[in-house]
Amino acid sequence: MASTFETVAGIISSSSDVPLERITPQSHVKEDLGVDSLAFLDIAFEIDQTFGIKLPVEDWIARVNEGKDKGDDYFIVGHLCAQIDSLRVAAAE
């Protein structure tokens, strides 16, 4: 079974045409990989479907837009994977 990172990197690559080898755990989805907000919503939907979870993307974007958060916990790939794993654990409980 693929790791969360491998699965997420594959989703990002296929949804945004970013070469897989450019995606690292330290990559910022928007700043480093050039994924725009609309494409990120498509990626989030695919992640939800693949992992059987619901990412709180609207809450994340609102926090960033309100200046309450820089978004690093959501838009840096490794941190996004950690969020996914946390949601998967919570869903399994």
Secondary structure, DSSP 8 states (H G I E B T S, - for coil): ---HHHHHHHHHHHHH---GGG--TT-BTTTTT---HHHHHHHHHHHHHHHT----HHHHHHHHHTTS--SHHHHBHHHHHHHHHHHHHHHH-
